[in-house]
Amino acid sequence: MSGVLVLDRRQTAAALQPAAVLDAVAQALVAVARDEVSVPPRIAALTPSGLLGAMPGYVPGVGLAAKLVTVTADPEHPGRSFHRGLVALFDEHDGRTIALVDAESLTEVRTAASATHSALALAARPGLGRVAVVGTGAQARAQLALLAAVRPEAEVAVAGRDPLRTRAAAALYPGARVAPGIEDAVRGADVVFCCTGATAPVIRREWLSPGVHLSSVGGAQGPELDPGTVRDAVLFAEWTGAAAFPPPAGAHELQDLSPGRTVTLLGSVLAGDHPGRGGDTGALTLFKSTGHAALDVAAVRVAHDVAGARGWGVRVDL
């Protein structure tokens, strides 16, 4: 069909089917680890209230796409931020624009997918065991919804600053417990998903049990993990730039690592090229996500294909 397929937020979210996104994101992570993608470091134009980031990427066999996303502070809620924008999918052969979709819902789902893959690949216990989700914003809600779809049997606790928002987020995972605080949720957990807009650490090393896996996808404005956690952890990331580049491309927590520290790419674990935890059930493992354009390529391809097959969206001539 001719024209550009345009999906609104609701249609984008509906087209991002969990199983398909997980498969596509895994393919993209493996391609990143094997250096098969063309993705320059993320750039951003800074504004008084935030930034406008640009993330183009090409993943062979998946597609060519670019995301434009703004991150701005929420003036009514200090510590929270808005993430808004669009993702464009292009024909990799002739350069035609194929689709335009909502970046906010796409980013939430593809980020949750990479975090979920890290937990499934690196958790010491099969089935994830006891899970803590820290945060109540859009990313935490996306993480809970994806967990409910793929691991509905886990024991989940949710923690946040606002009791009403915490209860609303917990409702996305049937049977989830509302924890009275972050420390309560994290102590004794086998897997911790940290999904906050924190500018200072919200997780402390002394709260973490031996063998816990920690997935940190927040902290765009500052570290959400304390230095002790990073110091003691076996480190994993989506791409080498998470440690090699300064924010906003790299992670706050992975700057100035000690000489000799290794950051293993999650895609290497998913591909079977690296043992991951390697049978060490007592190690602390940490996946630090910064986002990566290859994941946007994977997710927008899923949204385009599902929506096109179901006749969703509108087509415009651009």
N, C-alpha and C positions, 0 to 999 in steps of 0.2 A: 504494500500500500504506500502511496506517496504522501508527502507532508511529514511534519514533525509531530510525533506523539507527545502530547502534553498531559501530565498527570498532576492533579492537585494533591494536597497533603493526605487526604483520606484515601484516595486511590493509590498513591505511592505506598502507604502503610499496608494496605490490603494486598498489594502485589508482591510485597516482600515476604514470601512464604518461608517460615523458619527453616525447614529442611533444605530447601533450595538455596537459601542464603548461606547456611552453614557449609554446604558443599562448595559453593562458589568461593566463599571466603577462604576455605582451606586450600583450594586450588591457587588462589592468589598469594596466600602466605608461603606456600611451597615455591611458587615462581619467584617471589622476592628473595627467599633464602638461596635459591639457585642462580640468582643474578640474571634472570631471564626477562625482567621487566625494564621499561624505560620510565623512570619516575624521578624528576629533579627534586631537590629539597624544597619543602613548602616555603612559600614566601608570604609576607603579610605587610599591608599598609596599616600603620598605626594611626588611630584617631584619639581624640580626648576621652572617648568613652569605651574604646575597645580596639578592634582590628578587623580588617578585611583580608582573609586568607585565600590564596589561589593554589589549587592542588591538581595539576594535570597528570595523567598516567596512561600507560599502554601496557596491557597484559596479553601476550600472544595467546590466541585461541579464546580469549574472553572479550576484549574490546578496547576501545580508545575513549577516554572520558576526561572531563575536568569538572572540578567543584569550585564554586565561589561561595564562601561562607563568611558571615559576620559573627563576631563574638563581642557582645556588648554587655556591660553591667546592667543589672536590674535596679534602677534607682529606688524602687519601693521595697526591695528586699536585699539588703547588704549581704554579700557573700554568694549571691546567685547571679546567673548570667543567662542571656539569650544566645542561641545559636540558630541563625537563619541563613537561607541561601538557596541555591539551586545546583543541580548536577546535570550536565549536558553529555549525552552519549553521541559519538560520531561514528560514521562508517570509516573503518581503518584503511580502506582502499581508495575511496574517492573523496573523503573528507566531509561528506554530507552530514548535517546534523540530523540525528535519528530521533532523539527524545530529549525532553526536558522534564525533570522530576523535582520534587521537594527534597532539599538537602537535609532538613532537620530530622525528619522521620527516617530517612535513609542512613544518616550518620549514627543515629541511636541504635538501629538494628545491626548494622555491620560492626559497630564497636562491641555490642553485646555478643555478637557471634565470635569475634576474635577472643574476647575474654572467656567465653564458654569453652572454646577449643583449648585454651591454656589450662583451664581447670580439668577438663576431661583427660588431657594428655599428661598433666603434671601432678595431679592430686595423689596423695599417698594411699587413699582408700578408694576402692571401686564404688561407683555410684555417688561419689562426692561426699557422702556422710553428712556431717553437720555443716551447714552453710550460713554465713553471715553476709548480709547485703547492707553496706553502709551508704546512706544517702537516700533522699526521697524525691529528687528531681527527675527530669525526663530520662536521663541515662540510667538511673537506678530502676525506674519503672520499666524501661525497655529490657533491662537485665532480668528482672523478675518475670516479665511476661515470657521471655525466651526460655528461662529455666522451667517455667510451668509447662511449656510445650514439649521440652526435650528430656527433662528430669523431674517429673511430677512427684517422685517418691522421696526426694531429699527432705531433710529436716532443716527448715529455713527460719532464720531470725532476721528481722529488719530493724535498723536503728537510724534515727535522725534527730535533728534538733527540735522539730515541730511535731508534737504528738498527733495532731490531726492529719498532717501530711504523711506521717509515718504509718498511721493506720490505713490511709488510702492506698499507699504504695503496697503495704503488706497484703491488701485484699487481692492484688493481682496474682498472688501465689496461694492457692487454696491451702489452708492449714498453717500458713506462716505465722510465727509468733512476733508480736510487737515487743521489742526489747526496751527496757527503761533507759538504756544509754548505750553508747558505742562500746565501751569496755565490756559490758555485760554480754553483748552480742558476739564480740570477738573472742573472748576467753573460752577455750574449749572447742572452738570451731576448727573443722578440717580444711575448709575453704573460705576465704574472705574475698568478697567483691567490694572494692572501694570505688564508689562512683559519686564523687563530691565535686563541688566547685571551690574547694578549700584553697586558701592562700597560705596556710600554715598546717603542719602535720595534725592529722586527726587519729592516726594509728600509732601506738607505742609498742616498741619491741617487747617489753615485758608482758604484754597482753597475749602474745602469740605462742601457741603450743608447739612442741616439737613436731615436725612433719607437716606443718600447715602450708597450704598453697595460698598465696596472696595475688590477686589480680587487681591492679590499680589502673583505672582508665581516666580518672579525674586529675585535678591539679594543673589545669591549664594556666592558672594565674600564680601558681606557687606549688611547693611540695605538699602532698597529702600524707606522706609517710615520713617518719622520723629517721634521722641518720643511722640509728642503731639497727633498724630493720633492713635498710639497704646494705649496711656493712656486713650483716650476717647471712644475707640471702644468696642463693644461686640465682643469677640474673638471666632473664629472658626478655626479648622485645620483638616487635614486628620487623625492625630494620636496624642496621648498624648506626644510622644517624640519630637514633634515640639517645645515644651517649656521645656521639661524635660532634653533633651540632648543638648550639645553644637554643633555648626556647625562642620563638614558638615552635621551631621544627623539632628540636630535641626535648627531652624530659628534664624537668627541674631536678628530680631525684637522682638522675644518672650523670650529672655534671661533676667533673673533677674526681672521677673514680681513682682509686689507688692504682699505681702501676701493676700490671699483670692481671687486673680484674677482667674477666671474660663476660661478655654479654652474648648469649646464644640466641639465635633466631628461632622463633617458634616454628616457622615453616620447616626448619631442619628436623625438628622433633616429629612433626606431622608426617614428613616424608620418610621417616625411619633412618635418616642420616645421622641423627644424634640420639643418644639414649634418654635424654631428658633427665628425669630424677635418677635414673640408673639404679633403681632398687634401693636407694637410700631413703628409708621411710622416716628417718628422723630429720632430714634436711629441710630447711626453710627455703621454699622456692618463690620467686617473685617474677611475675610478668608485668612489665611496665609498658602500657600502651600510650602512644602519642598520636595514633591515627596514621593512615597511610593511603595514598591515592589509589594504590592497587586494590584496596578493599572497596573503595567507592566504585571503581570500575566493575568489580565483581557484583556488587549489589545493584547497580543501575542496570546491568545486563539482565539480572533476574527480574527486576521490576518491569523492564521493557518487554521481555519475553512473556511473562505471565499476563500483563495487561493487554498485550497485543493478541494473545490467544483467546482472551475473554472479552475482547471488544470494549475495554475500558478506555477512558480518556477521550480527548478530542485531538483532531489533526489540523495543524495550521501550516500555512505556507510561509516559511521564513527564508 
